[in-house]
Amino acid sequence: MSGMAVLEVECPICGEFLELGDEDRAQLQLGDVIVCDSCNAEMEVTKNEGDDFDLDLLGILTTCPSCSEEFDVTEEMLAEGNIVQCPHCKAYIELEFEE
């Protein structure tokens, strides 16, 4: 078997598929962070053994339109819906996910 196996990981935020080849996975270690190309969601590798591969959502890197500071939007923040508060300037921001 010399074919490259590609693992498709679905982003929990935007549903985009991230493709990880064998080489990518060989370099990934537990605790490594993968960033979604389309929505900047950050996911931590929590399992990488053979066919077992698991990610945990850490957050989505967002730039505040009010103060231009970057911060991570976490799953807890998203529990409230699409409105999050900037930890820097306390502005409320409506998140728009591109379909």
TAVEN-V607257 format. One record per residue. SS is DSSP state (H for helix, E for strand, C for the rest). PHI is phi in whole degrees, -180 to 180 (* if undefined). OMEGA is omega as a letter, one per 30 degrees, with the letter a starting at -180 (999 if undefined). Layout:
ss=SS phi=PHI omega=OMEGA
ss=SS phi=PHI omega=OMEGA
//
This chain:
ss=C phi=* omega=l
ss=C phi=-113 omega=a
ss=C phi=-67 omega=l
ss=C phi=-80 omega=l
ss=C phi=-86 omega=l
ss=C phi=-109 omega=l
ss=E phi=-95 omega=l
ss=E phi=-100 omega=l
ss=E phi=-111 omega=a
ss=E phi=-86 omega=l
ss=C phi=-69 omega=a
ss=C phi=-69 omega=a
ss=C phi=-94 omega=a
ss=C phi=-107 omega=l
ss=C phi=80 omega=l
ss=C phi=-68 omega=l
ss=E phi=-94 omega=l
ss=E phi=-99 omega=a
ss=E phi=-100 omega=l
ss=E phi=-117 omega=l
ss=C phi=-82 omega=l
ss=H phi=-57 omega=a
ss=H phi=-65 omega=l
ss=H phi=-56 omega=a
ss=H phi=-68 omega=l
ss=H phi=-64 omega=a
ss=H phi=-86 omega=a
ss=C phi=-79 omega=l
ss=C phi=-122 omega=l
ss=C phi=-57 omega=l
ss=C phi=94 omega=l
ss=C phi=-68 omega=a
ss=E phi=-115 omega=l
ss=E phi=-108 omega=a
ss=E phi=-113 omega=l
ss=C phi=-67 omega=a
ss=C phi=-66 omega=a
ss=C phi=-94 omega=a
ss=C phi=-124 omega=l
ss=C phi=67 omega=l
ss=E phi=-63 omega=l
ss=E phi=-106 omega=a
ss=E phi=-125 omega=a
ss=E phi=-97 omega=l
ss=E phi=-74 omega=l
ss=E phi=-110 omega=l
ss=E phi=-155 omega=l
ss=E phi=-151 omega=a
ss=E phi=-132 omega=l
ss=C phi=55 omega=a
ss=C phi=-85 omega=a
ss=E phi=-88 omega=l
ss=E phi=-139 omega=a
ss=E phi=-140 omega=l
ss=E phi=-129 omega=l
ss=E phi=-116 omega=l
ss=E phi=-70 omega=l
ss=E phi=-94 omega=a
ss=E phi=173 omega=l
ss=E phi=-117 omega=l
ss=E phi=-72 omega=a
ss=E phi=-130 omega=l
ss=E phi=-106 omega=a
ss=C phi=-68 omega=l
ss=C phi=-69 omega=a
ss=C phi=-84 omega=a
ss=C phi=-115 omega=l
ss=C phi=65 omega=l
ss=C phi=-83 omega=l
ss=E phi=-92 omega=l
ss=E phi=-152 omega=l
ss=E phi=-94 omega=l
ss=E phi=-90 omega=a
ss=C phi=-100 omega=a
ss=H phi=-61 omega=l
ss=H phi=-62 omega=l
ss=H phi=-63 omega=a
ss=H phi=-75 omega=l
ss=C phi=-62 omega=a
ss=C phi=-82 omega=a
ss=C phi=114 omega=a
ss=C phi=-91 omega=l
ss=E phi=-102 omega=l
ss=E phi=-124 omega=a
ss=E phi=-109 omega=l
ss=C phi=-67 omega=a
ss=C phi=-70 omega=a
ss=C phi=-87 omega=a
ss=C phi=-111 omega=l
ss=C phi=67 omega=l
ss=C phi=-71 omega=l
ss=E phi=-91 omega=a
ss=E phi=-125 omega=l
ss=E phi=-93 omega=a
ss=C phi=-84 omega=l
ss=C phi=-120 omega=l
ss=C phi=-97 omega=l
ss=C phi=-76 omega=a
ss=C phi=-77 omega=999
//
